[in-house]
Amino acid sequence: MTNSHTCKLISESFIKPKYEIEESKQIVHLAPFDLAMISVHYIQKGLLFTTPPTQDIQALLQGLKDSLSIVLTHFYPLAGQLETTQIDEDHHSSLIFIDCNKGPGARFIYATLDMAVSEILSPIDVPRVVQSFFDHDRAVNHDGHVRPLLSVQVTNLLDGIFIGISVNHVVADGTSYWHFINAWSEIHGLCSAKAKSIGISRSPIHDRWFPGTYGPIIKLPFVRPEEYISRYEAPELRERIFRFSSECMAKLKAKANAECCCRDKVSSFQALSALVWRSITRARCLPHSQETSCRLAINNRRRLDPAVSEDYFGNLIQTVRGVAGAGKLLGENLGWAAMVLHQAVAGHNDTAVHNTLKAWMQSPMIYQFGSFFDPCSVMMGSSPRFDMYGNEFGMGKALAILSGYGNKFDGKVSSYPGCEGGGSVDLEICLPPSSMAALESDEEFMKAVTL
């Protein structure tokens, strides 16, 4: 990048909750699904807007700060920091929790960049400069001991605004992340209308969910960060967004169900994931005997019995996995691959979740990108079900959803709702240059892509 294509930091400040909440004086104990995230990156997603003709940037910034301060009264853990205490050398254990009153609050950054919106959206690949639209570049969640758990960067482009939001993944999963942003956008609209109420339509639930008799105090069998924290550096990757219209999604679903002789058992997203799994496996030119897998991020809230509210603020996700030899996967049809994924999802129930947690409690495992995700797998993250385009902040509907450096590796696929709506899906795919070039030439894959 040239100097003209580098973000210029103009100002920074820290935002605290506008009102003191009695509940925020208590610490938040972390559950197993939270603690497992301690070594991965912050969640980094952002919204790209065109600048309205009458936009006053200073008024926009002040409005965002004011509404952020109010929404933090509801999502107060995001204004705190991580804390480690009760380090027991004899039993080789330590306790990590959220201190909601520690630290300066959420970081708010204002930056500028001499680039037009078209320069961000027109290239085939997502430009590398987009990574500079986010704070906490390459930070892992453990850094939340000294860094803010939430950081917002507003970047003023020549004809647009990008709002990049980084949230510590120990504190929130994707469901909670977008719940927070949805609430912030809602409150921003109320502030703009000079409404007196600061209530939100969906209040977060901060009481952490613990399995069975476990919790709320769960100690990790580590005393030094180097025992469980690693700094993953991704290889050279190309990042490209592929769009699938609602019509394409319907065709994929119909094709997959027809080929596996099912009637609407396979969902449109399972069919799409199967297409991606097959196409990337073919692009990698793997040996037929090589085992390959497709992981799907899955929300446990609705899988538990009794179910947990979608308003639960924390991590309640894990992955399910379809496995096949490369030769078998490519030798069968799309419907076969989709059914493998469907069965993996269908088998993930309350018992499966509790069995996973029981095993984790016996031997806590911290996710490490270098070992957890192998170069023969595909990982489908995020979700097209999240309300991303409903967040307008007084600037109308966003043009695109873009992400930062965090949590990217060979085979990572992030799924977003399509900008056109109606069940369309956008996929952000990360692959080494040679594999991406092969994917772009894959007939089965590109036939399904909406150009």
C-alpha positions as CSV (number, residue, x, y, z in Angstrom):
1,M,0.0,0.0,0.0
2,T,1.2,3.5,-0.8
3,N,1.0,6.3,1.8
4,S,-2.1,7.6,0.2
5,H,-3.8,4.2,0.9
6,T,-3.0,4.2,4.6
7,C,-5.5,5.1,7.2
8,K,-4.6,8.3,9.1
9,L,-5.5,8.3,12.8
10,I,-7.2,11.6,13.7
11,S,-8.4,11.0,17.2
12,E,-9.3,8.4,19.8
13,S,-11.3,8.4,23.0
14,F,-12.7,5.9,25.4
15,I,-16.4,5.4,26.0
16,K,-17.9,4.3,29.3
17,P,-21.6,3.3,30.0
18,K,-23.6,6.4,30.3
19,Y,-25.4,5.2,33.4
20,E,-24.2,3.1,36.3
21,I,-25.9,-0.3,36.4
22,E,-25.9,-2.2,39.7
23,E,-25.3,-5.5,37.9
24,S,-22.1,-4.2,36.3
25,K,-20.4,-4.0,39.7
26,Q,-20.2,-7.8,39.7
27,I,-17.7,-9.9,37.8
28,V,-18.7,-12.1,34.9
29,H,-17.5,-15.7,35.2
30,L,-16.6,-17.3,32.0
31,A,-18.2,-20.6,30.8
32,P,-16.3,-23.4,28.9
33,F,-17.3,-22.1,25.4
34,D,-15.9,-18.7,26.4
35,L,-12.7,-19.9,27.8
36,A,-12.0,-22.1,24.7
37,M,-11.7,-18.9,22.7
38,I,-8.9,-17.3,24.7
39,S,-6.2,-17.8,22.1
40,V,-8.1,-16.9,18.9
41,H,-8.6,-13.4,17.4
42,Y,-11.1,-10.7,18.1
43,I,-14.3,-10.8,15.9
44,Q,-13.8,-8.1,13.3
45,K,-16.7,-7.1,11.1
46,G,-17.7,-3.8,9.6
47,L,-20.3,-1.9,7.6
48,L,-19.5,0.2,4.5
49,F,-21.8,3.2,3.8
50,T,-22.0,5.9,1.2
51,T,-21.8,9.4,2.7
52,P,-25.2,11.3,2.6
53,P,-24.8,14.7,0.8
54,T,-25.6,16.6,4.0
55,Q,-23.5,14.4,6.3
56,D,-21.7,16.4,9.1
57,I,-18.9,14.1,10.2
58,Q,-18.5,15.7,13.6
59,A,-22.2,15.3,14.3
60,L,-22.0,11.7,13.1
61,L,-19.1,10.9,15.4
62,Q,-20.8,12.6,18.4
63,G,-24.0,10.7,17.7
64,L,-22.2,7.4,17.5
65,K,-20.3,8.1,20.8
66,D,-23.5,9.2,22.6
67,S,-25.5,6.1,21.4
68,L,-22.5,3.8,22.2
69,S,-22.4,5.1,25.7
70,I,-26.1,4.4,26.2
71,V,-25.9,0.9,24.6
72,L,-23.0,0.0,26.9
73,T,-25.3,0.4,29.9
74,H,-27.1,-2.7,28.5
75,F,-23.9,-4.5,27.2
76,Y,-21.7,-3.4,30.1
77,P,-19.2,-6.4,29.9
78,L,-17.9,-4.9,26.7
79,A,-16.7,-1.8,28.7
80,G,-14.5,-3.9,31.0
81,Q,-11.4,-6.0,30.7
82,L,-10.3,-9.6,31.4
83,E,-8.7,-10.4,34.7
84,T,-6.7,-13.5,35.8
85,T,-6.6,-14.3,39.5
86,Q,-6.5,-17.2,42.0
87,I,-3.4,-18.5,40.3
88,D,-2.6,-21.8,42.1
89,E,0.9,-23.0,41.5
90,D,0.4,-26.2,43.5
91,H,-2.7,-27.3,41.5
92,H,-1.4,-25.6,38.3
93,S,-4.6,-23.6,37.7
94,S,-5.9,-20.1,37.2
95,L,-9.2,-18.3,37.0
96,I,-10.0,-15.8,34.2
97,F,-13.1,-13.6,34.3
98,I,-14.5,-10.3,33.1
99,D,-14.1,-7.3,35.4
100,C,-16.8,-5.0,34.1
101,N,-15.3,-2.0,35.9
102,K,-11.7,-2.4,35.0
103,G,-10.0,-0.4,32.2
104,P,-10.9,2.8,30.4
105,G,-13.9,1.5,28.6
106,A,-14.5,0.9,24.9
107,R,-12.1,2.5,22.5
108,F,-13.5,4.8,19.8
109,I,-11.2,5.8,16.9
110,Y,-11.7,8.3,14.1
111,A,-9.5,7.9,11.0
112,T,-9.5,9.1,7.4
113,L,-8.4,7.5,4.1
114,D,-8.1,9.1,0.7
115,M,-9.9,6.3,-1.2
116,A,-13.3,6.2,-2.8
117,V,-16.0,3.5,-2.0
118,S,-15.6,2.2,-5.6
119,E,-11.9,1.5,-4.9
120,I,-13.0,-0.7,-2.0
121,L,-15.7,-2.6,-3.9
122,S,-14.6,-2.8,-7.5
123,P,-11.5,-5.0,-7.2
124,I,-12.0,-8.8,-7.6
125,D,-10.3,-9.4,-4.2
126,V,-11.0,-7.6,-1.0
127,P,-8.3,-5.0,-0.8
128,R,-5.7,-5.5,1.9
129,V,-6.3,-1.9,3.1
130,V,-9.6,-3.1,4.6
131,Q,-7.6,-4.7,7.4
132,S,-6.6,-1.2,8.5
133,F,-10.2,-0.3,9.1
134,F,-10.1,-2.3,12.3
135,D,-8.4,-1.9,15.6
136,H,-6.8,-4.9,17.5
137,D,-5.0,-6.1,14.3
138,R,-3.7,-9.6,15.1
139,A,-4.6,-9.3,18.8
140,V,-5.7,-12.6,20.4
141,N,-8.5,-12.6,23.0
142,H,-6.1,-13.0,25.9
143,D,-4.9,-9.5,25.1
144,G,-8.2,-8.3,26.6
145,H,-6.3,-8.3,29.9
146,V,-4.7,-5.0,28.8
147,R,-6.7,-4.0,25.7
148,P,-10.3,-2.9,25.4
149,L,-12.8,-5.7,24.9
150,L,-14.6,-3.5,22.3
151,S,-13.1,-1.1,19.8
152,V,-14.9,0.9,17.2
153,Q,-13.0,2.6,14.3
154,V,-14.9,5.0,12.1
155,T,-13.0,5.6,8.8
156,N,-14.0,8.6,6.7
157,L,-13.4,7.8,3.0
158,L,-13.7,10.3,0.1
159,D,-17.3,9.5,-0.4
160,G,-18.2,7.0,2.3
161,I,-17.9,5.8,5.9
162,F,-16.7,2.5,7.2
163,I,-17.6,1.4,10.8
164,G,-15.3,-1.4,11.9
165,I,-16.2,-3.1,15.1
166,S,-13.8,-5.4,17.0
167,V,-15.1,-7.5,19.9
168,N,-13.3,-9.9,22.1
169,H,-14.4,-13.4,21.2
170,V,-14.2,-14.6,24.8
171,V,-17.0,-12.1,25.6
172,A,-19.3,-12.8,22.7
173,D,-20.0,-15.1,19.7
174,G,-21.5,-14.1,16.4
175,T,-25.1,-14.2,17.7
176,S,-24.2,-11.9,20.6
177,Y,-21.9,-9.7,18.4
178,W,-24.7,-8.8,16.0
179,H,-27.2,-8.5,18.9
180,F,-25.0,-5.8,20.3
181,I,-24.7,-4.0,17.0
182,N,-28.4,-4.3,16.3
183,A,-29.1,-2.7,19.7
184,W,-26.5,0.1,19.1
185,S,-28.1,0.9,15.8
186,E,-31.6,0.9,17.4
187,I,-30.5,3.3,20.2
188,H,-28.7,5.5,17.6
189,G,-32.0,5.9,15.8
190,L,-33.8,6.8,19.1
191,C,-31.1,9.4,19.9
192,S,-31.4,10.9,16.5
193,A,-35.2,11.2,17.1
194,K,-34.4,12.8,20.5
195,A,-36.4,10.0,22.2
196,K,-36.2,10.0,25.9
197,S,-36.3,6.2,26.3
198,I,-33.1,4.3,26.3
199,G,-34.7,0.9,26.3
200,I,-34.0,-1.7,23.6
201,S,-36.3,-4.3,22.1
202,R,-34.1,-7.2,23.1
203,S,-32.2,-7.0,26.4
204,P,-29.1,-9.2,26.7
205,I,-28.9,-12.0,29.2
206,H,-25.6,-11.8,31.0
207,D,-25.9,-14.8,33.4
208,R,-23.5,-17.3,31.9
209,W,-24.8,-20.8,31.0
210,F,-23.0,-23.7,32.7
211,P,-23.6,-27.4,32.1
212,G,-25.0,-29.5,34.9
213,T,-23.3,-29.0,38.2
214,Y,-20.3,-27.2,36.7
215,G,-19.6,-23.5,37.3
216,P,-19.7,-20.7,37.9
217,I,-16.0,-20.9,38.8
218,I,-14.1,-22.9,36.2
219,K,-10.3,-22.8,36.5
220,L,-8.0,-23.5,33.6
221,P,-5.1,-26.0,34.1
222,F,-2.6,-23.3,33.2
223,V,-0.7,-20.7,35.1
224,R,1.4,-19.0,32.4
225,P,0.0,-17.5,29.2
226,E,2.7,-19.2,27.1
227,E,1.2,-22.6,28.1
228,Y,-2.0,-22.0,26.2
229,I,-1.7,-18.8,24.0
230,S,-0.2,-18.9,20.5
231,R,0.2,-16.1,17.9
232,Y,-1.1,-17.5,14.6
233,E,0.1,-15.8,11.4
234,A,-1.9,-16.7,8.3
235,P,-0.1,-17.7,5.1
236,E,-0.5,-15.5,2.0
237,L,-4.2,-15.5,1.2
238,R,-6.5,-14.1,-1.3
239,E,-9.9,-13.0,0.0
240,R,-12.8,-12.8,-2.4
241,I,-16.5,-12.4,-1.9
242,F,-18.8,-14.7,-4.0
243,R,-22.5,-13.8,-4.3
244,F,-25.3,-16.4,-4.5
245,S,-28.7,-15.0,-5.4
246,S,-31.9,-16.3,-3.8
247,E,-32.7,-18.1,-7.1
248,C,-29.2,-19.8,-7.1
249,M,-29.7,-20.9,-3.5
250,A,-33.1,-22.4,-4.3
251,K,-31.6,-24.3,-7.3
252,L,-28.8,-25.7,-5.1
253,K,-31.2,-26.9,-2.5
254,A,-33.5,-28.5,-5.1
255,K,-30.5,-30.2,-6.8
256,A,-29.0,-31.5,-3.5
257,N,-32.4,-33.0,-2.3
258,A,-33.1,-34.6,-5.7
259,E,-29.7,-36.2,-5.8
260,C,-29.9,-37.6,-2.3
261,C,-33.5,-38.7,-2.8
262,C,-34.7,-36.6,0.1
263,R,-37.6,-34.1,0.2
264,D,-36.4,-30.8,1.7
265,K,-34.2,-32.5,4.3
266,V,-31.1,-30.7,3.1
267,S,-31.3,-26.9,3.7
268,S,-30.2,-24.4,1.1
269,F,-27.2,-23.5,3.3
270,Q,-26.1,-27.1,3.7
271,A,-26.3,-27.5,-0.1
272,L,-24.2,-24.3,-0.5
273,S,-21.7,-25.6,2.1
274,A,-21.4,-28.9,0.2
275,L,-20.7,-27.1,-3.0
276,V,-18.0,-25.1,-1.4
277,W,-16.5,-28.2,0.3
278,R,-16.4,-30.1,-3.0
279,S,-15.1,-27.2,-5.0
280,I,-12.3,-26.2,-2.6
281,T,-11.2,-29.8,-2.3
282,R,-11.0,-30.1,-6.1
283,A,-9.1,-26.8,-6.3
284,R,-6.5,-28.1,-3.8
285,C,-5.8,-31.2,-5.9
286,L,-5.7,-33.4,-2.8
287,P,-4.8,-37.1,-3.1
288,H,-7.9,-39.3,-3.3
289,S,-6.9,-41.0,0.0
290,Q,-6.6,-37.7,1.9
291,E,-9.2,-37.2,4.5
292,T,-11.0,-33.8,4.2
293,S,-13.6,-32.2,6.3
294,C,-16.1,-29.4,6.3
295,R,-16.8,-27.7,9.6
296,L,-20.0,-25.7,10.2
297,A,-20.3,-23.2,13.1
298,I,-23.4,-24.1,15.0
299,N,-25.5,-22.2,17.5
300,N,-26.1,-24.3,20.6
301,R,-28.8,-22.1,22.0
302,R,-31.6,-23.8,20.2
303,R,-30.0,-27.2,20.4
304,L,-30.1,-27.4,24.2
305,D,-33.0,-28.8,26.2
306,P,-34.4,-26.6,27.6
307,A,-33.4,-24.1,24.9
308,V,-31.4,-21.0,25.8
309,S,-32.6,-17.6,24.7
310,E,-31.1,-16.1,21.5
311,D,-30.6,-13.0,23.8
312,Y,-28.0,-14.9,25.8
313,F,-24.8,-12.8,25.7
314,G,-21.7,-15.0,25.5
315,N,-20.4,-17.9,23.6
316,L,-22.7,-20.9,22.9
317,I,-21.3,-22.1,19.7
318,Q,-19.1,-25.0,18.5
319,T,-18.5,-26.7,15.2
320,V,-19.9,-29.9,13.7
321,R,-18.0,-31.7,11.0
322,G,-18.6,-33.7,7.9
323,V,-15.7,-36.0,6.9
324,A,-14.9,-37.8,3.7
325,G,-11.9,-38.9,1.7
326,A,-11.2,-36.5,-1.1
327,G,-11.7,-39.2,-3.7
328,K,-15.1,-40.2,-2.3
329,L,-16.2,-36.6,-1.9
330,L,-15.5,-35.8,-5.5
331,G,-16.6,-39.1,-6.8
332,E,-20.1,-38.7,-5.4
333,N,-22.6,-35.9,-6.3
334,L,-23.6,-32.7,-4.5
335,G,-26.5,-34.4,-2.8
336,W,-24.3,-37.0,-1.2
337,A,-22.0,-34.3,0.3
338,A,-24.9,-32.2,1.4
339,M,-26.4,-35.2,3.2
340,V,-23.1,-35.8,5.1
341,L,-23.4,-32.3,6.4
342,H,-27.1,-32.6,7.1
343,Q,-26.5,-35.7,9.2
344,A,-23.7,-33.9,11.2
345,V,-26.1,-31.0,11.9
346,A,-29.1,-33.3,12.7
347,G,-27.0,-35.3,15.2
348,H,-26.0,-32.3,17.2
349,N,-28.5,-32.2,20.0
350,D,-28.6,-31.6,23.7
351,T,-26.8,-34.9,24.5
352,A,-24.0,-34.1,22.0
353,V,-23.4,-30.7,23.5
354,H,-23.3,-32.0,27.1
355,N,-20.9,-34.8,26.0
356,T,-18.6,-32.3,24.5
357,L,-18.7,-30.2,27.6
358,K,-18.1,-33.2,29.9
359,A,-15.0,-34.1,27.9
360,W,-13.8,-30.5,27.9
361,M,-14.2,-30.2,31.7
362,Q,-12.0,-33.3,32.1
363,S,-9.4,-31.9,29.7
364,P,-9.9,-28.3,28.8
365,M,-8.9,-27.5,25.2
366,I,-8.0,-24.0,24.0
367,Y,-8.6,-23.5,20.3
368,Q,-5.4,-23.0,18.3
369,F,-5.6,-22.1,14.7
370,G,-2.3,-23.8,13.9
371,S,-3.6,-27.2,14.9
372,F,-7.4,-27.1,15.1
373,F,-7.9,-26.2,11.4
374,D,-5.9,-28.2,8.9
375,P,-5.1,-27.2,5.3
376,C,-7.4,-30.0,4.0
377,S,-10.5,-28.7,5.7
378,V,-13.1,-26.0,5.1
379,M,-14.6,-23.9,7.9
380,M,-17.9,-22.2,7.4
381,G,-18.2,-19.4,9.9
382,S,-20.6,-16.5,10.6
383,S,-24.2,-16.9,9.4
384,P,-26.5,-15.4,6.8
385,R,-29.2,-15.4,9.5
386,F,-27.6,-12.5,11.3
387,D,-29.2,-9.1,10.8
388,M,-26.3,-7.2,9.3
389,Y,-27.9,-4.9,6.9
390,G,-30.5,-3.6,9.3
391,N,-27.8,-1.5,11.0
392,E,-28.0,1.9,9.3
393,F,-26.8,4.5,11.9
394,G,-28.7,7.2,10.1
395,M,-26.8,6.6,6.8
396,G,-29.2,4.2,5.1
397,K,-28.5,0.6,4.2
398,A,-24.9,-0.5,4.1
399,L,-23.3,-1.3,0.7
400,A,-21.3,-4.2,2.0
401,I,-20.1,-6.2,5.0
402,L,-16.4,-6.6,5.2
403,S,-14.0,-8.1,7.8
404,G,-10.5,-7.6,9.2
405,Y,-7.5,-9.8,9.6
406,G,-8.9,-11.8,12.5
407,N,-9.7,-15.5,12.4
408,K,-8.6,-16.1,8.8
409,F,-6.7,-19.1,7.4
410,D,-6.6,-21.4,4.4
411,G,-10.1,-22.6,3.9
412,K,-12.0,-20.1,6.1
413,V,-15.3,-19.2,4.6
414,S,-17.5,-16.4,6.3
415,S,-21.1,-16.3,5.3
416,Y,-23.2,-13.1,5.2
417,P,-26.7,-12.3,4.1
418,G,-26.7,-11.1,0.6
419,C,-27.1,-7.3,0.1
420,E,-30.2,-7.9,-2.1
421,G,-31.9,-9.9,0.7
422,G,-34.6,-12.5,0.0
423,G,-32.4,-15.5,1.1
424,S,-29.4,-14.5,-1.0
425,V,-26.0,-15.3,0.5
426,D,-22.5,-13.8,0.2
427,L,-19.4,-15.9,1.0
428,E,-16.1,-14.5,1.8
429,I,-13.6,-17.2,1.0
430,C,-9.9,-17.2,2.0
431,L,-7.5,-19.4,0.0
432,P,-3.8,-19.3,-1.1
433,P,-3.4,-17.7,-4.5
434,S,-3.0,-21.0,-6.4
435,S,-6.1,-22.6,-4.8
436,M,-8.2,-19.4,-5.4
437,A,-7.2,-19.4,-9.1
438,A,-8.3,-23.0,-9.4
439,L,-11.6,-22.3,-7.6
440,E,-12.3,-19.4,-10.0
441,S,-11.9,-21.9,-12.9
442,D,-14.1,-24.5,-11.2
443,E,-17.1,-25.1,-13.5
444,E,-19.4,-26.5,-10.9
445,F,-18.7,-23.7,-8.5
446,M,-18.7,-20.7,-10.8
447,K,-21.9,-21.9,-12.5
448,A,-23.7,-21.4,-9.1
449,V,-22.2,-17.9,-8.5
450,T,-24.2,-14.8,-9.3
451,L,-21.9,-12.6,-11.3
